C-alpha cells in the first residue's frame, strides 16, 4: 500500500516528503542524543556521595547535574531497554539521513558533471564570453 502511494507521487512531492522526514530525523536525533548523554551522566545516590556532590531528593532513582542543579533521570542498570531503544533510535535516524541524502548527492554530482562537460565543450570550440 505504501509502495503504491509512493509510486503515484511525482518527484517534487517525493522530495518534499523526504525533506520533511529528514527534519524529523534530525529532531529525533537530538532527543535520542540528549537521552543517551543523560543516561551516561546520571549518578545514583551512592555515586553522588562518593564524588562529594550535593545530595538530591531521596525518591529519585538517579540525577543529572546541569548548570548547578539536578534533573531527575534514570539509571542504565534499571532501564537497560530504554537506553538501548535510544541508541537504536539514534542510529536509525542517522542511517536514514545518510541514505536519504546519497541520491541527492549523486544527482548533484551528475549535474556538476554535465556542467563541466558544457564548459569543456565551450572551451574547445574557442568561444569565450568575456
Secondary structure, 3 states (H helix, E strand, C coil): CHHHHHHHCCHHHHHHHHHHHHHHHHHHHHHHHHHHHHHHHCECHHHHHHCCCCCCCCCCCEEEEECCEEEEECCCCCCHHHHHHHHHHHHHHHHHHHHHHHHHHHHHHHHHHHHHHHHHHHHHCCCCCC
